[in-house]
Amino acid sequence: MSMAHRPISIETYCAAAASAGDKARTRQSCAERTRRCRDARRFALRQKTFRRENQGSVAVPGALPEHAIEEMVDKFERGFRHAAARTALAAQGVRKRADGR
């Protein structure tokens, strides 16, 4: 299994970032940043839903139920983890994907 296809943890990302000379990203601050990012995203989606619900229309086509908000946050987090993995690999000097692209 190649490096590019293995899931990468936030801890691994932080370790790679720290070894690349970024002293500000410790494991704790990285986990905290992830949590804040997730909470901010969730809050923004809830606010968007709340505004749509309060526009006065009877049927609210744009209102998001709670499970949809959670799904969107999960999707966002998967993208964040993917970006973190790419950054960590770049910090280790891995420039190409396993298939050579």
MODELLER restraints for C-alpha pairs under 7 A, 6 or more apart:
rsr = mdl.restraints
at = mdl.atoms
rsr.add(forms.Gaussian(group=physical.xy_distance, feature=features.Distance(at['CA:2:A'], at['CA:98:A']), mean=6.17, stdev=0.5))
rsr.add(forms.Gaussian(group=physical.xy_distance, feature=features.Distance(at['CA:4:A'], at['CA:97:A']), mean=5.94, stdev=0.5))
rsr.add(forms.Gaussian(group=physical.xy_distance, feature=features.Distance(at['CA:4:A'], at['CA:98:A']), mean=6.05, stdev=0.5))
rsr.add(forms.Gaussian(group=physical.xy_distance, feature=features.Distance(at['CA:8:A'], at['CA:85:A']), mean=5.79, stdev=0.5))
rsr.add(forms.Gaussian(group=physical.xy_distance, feature=features.Distance(at['CA:10:A'], at['CA:31:A']), mean=6.99, stdev=0.5))
rsr.add(forms.Gaussian(group=physical.xy_distance, feature=features.Distance(at['CA:11:A'], at['CA:27:A']), mean=5.77, stdev=0.5))
rsr.add(forms.Gaussian(group=physical.xy_distance, feature=features.Distance(at['CA:13:A'], at['CA:84:A']), mean=6.15, stdev=0.5))
rsr.add(forms.Gaussian(group=physical.xy_distance, feature=features.Distance(at['CA:13:A'], at['CA:85:A']), mean=6.40, stdev=0.5))
rsr.add(forms.Gaussian(group=physical.xy_distance, feature=features.Distance(at['CA:13:A'], at['CA:88:A']), mean=5.04, stdev=0.5))
rsr.add(forms.Gaussian(group=physical.xy_distance, feature=features.Distance(at['CA:14:A'], at['CA:25:A']), mean=6.04, stdev=0.5))
rsr.add(forms.Gaussian(group=physical.xy_distance, feature=features.Distance(at['CA:14:A'], at['CA:26:A']), mean=6.15, stdev=0.5))
rsr.add(forms.Gaussian(group=physical.xy_distance, feature=features.Distance(at['CA:14:A'], at['CA:27:A']), mean=5.70, stdev=0.5))
rsr.add(forms.Gaussian(group=physical.xy_distance, feature=features.Distance(at['CA:14:A'], at['CA:30:A']), mean=6.62, stdev=0.5))
rsr.add(forms.Gaussian(group=physical.xy_distance, feature=features.Distance(at['CA:16:A'], at['CA:88:A']), mean=5.33, stdev=0.5))
rsr.add(forms.Gaussian(group=physical.xy_distance, feature=features.Distance(at['CA:16:A'], at['CA:91:A']), mean=6.16, stdev=0.5))
rsr.add(forms.Gaussian(group=physical.xy_distance, feature=features.Distance(at['CA:16:A'], at['CA:92:A']), mean=6.72, stdev=0.5))
rsr.add(forms.Gaussian(group=physical.xy_distance, feature=features.Distance(at['CA:17:A'], at['CA:25:A']), mean=6.84, stdev=0.5))
rsr.add(forms.Gaussian(group=physical.xy_distance, feature=features.Distance(at['CA:17:A'], at['CA:88:A']), mean=6.20, stdev=0.5))
rsr.add(forms.Gaussian(group=physical.xy_distance, feature=features.Distance(at['CA:17:A'], at['CA:91:A']), mean=6.38, stdev=0.5))
rsr.add(forms.Gaussian(group=physical.xy_distance, feature=features.Distance(at['CA:18:A'], at['CA:25:A']), mean=6.19, stdev=0.5))
rsr.add(forms.Gaussian(group=physical.xy_distance, feature=features.Distance(at['CA:18:A'], at['CA:26:A']), mean=6.91, stdev=0.5))
rsr.add(forms.Gaussian(group=physical.xy_distance, feature=features.Distance(at['CA:20:A'], at['CA:91:A']), mean=5.73, stdev=0.5))
rsr.add(forms.Gaussian(group=physical.xy_distance, feature=features.Distance(at['CA:38:A'], at['CA:73:A']), mean=6.74, stdev=0.5))
rsr.add(forms.Gaussian(group=physical.xy_distance, feature=features.Distance(at['CA:41:A'], at['CA:73:A']), mean=6.65, stdev=0.5))
rsr.add(forms.Gaussian(group=physical.xy_distance, feature=features.Distance(at['CA:42:A'], at['CA:69:A']), mean=6.74, stdev=0.5))
rsr.add(forms.Gaussian(group=physical.xy_distance, feature=features.Distance(at['CA:42:A'], at['CA:73:A']), mean=6.32, stdev=0.5))
rsr.add(forms.Gaussian(group=physical.xy_distance, feature=features.Distance(at['CA:45:A'], at['CA:69:A']), mean=6.43, stdev=0.5))
rsr.add(forms.Gaussian(group=physical.xy_distance, feature=features.Distance(at['CA:49:A'], at['CA:63:A']), mean=4.79, stdev=0.5))
rsr.add(forms.Gaussian(group=physical.xy_distance, feature=features.Distance(at['CA:49:A'], at['CA:64:A']), mean=5.57, stdev=0.5))
rsr.add(forms.Gaussian(group=physical.xy_distance, feature=features.Distance(at['CA:52:A'], at['CA:60:A']), mean=6.89, stdev=0.5))
rsr.add(forms.Gaussian(group=physical.xy_distance, feature=features.Distance(at['CA:52:A'], at['CA:62:A']), mean=6.33, stdev=0.5))
rsr.add(forms.Gaussian(group=physical.xy_distance, feature=features.Distance(at['CA:52:A'], at['CA:63:A']), mean=5.98, stdev=0.5))
rsr.add(forms.Gaussian(group=physical.xy_distance, feature=features.Distance(at['CA:53:A'], at['CA:60:A']), mean=6.10, stdev=0.5))
rsr.add(forms.Gaussian(group=physical.xy_distance, feature=features.Distance(at['CA:53:A'], at['CA:63:A']), mean=6.14, stdev=0.5))
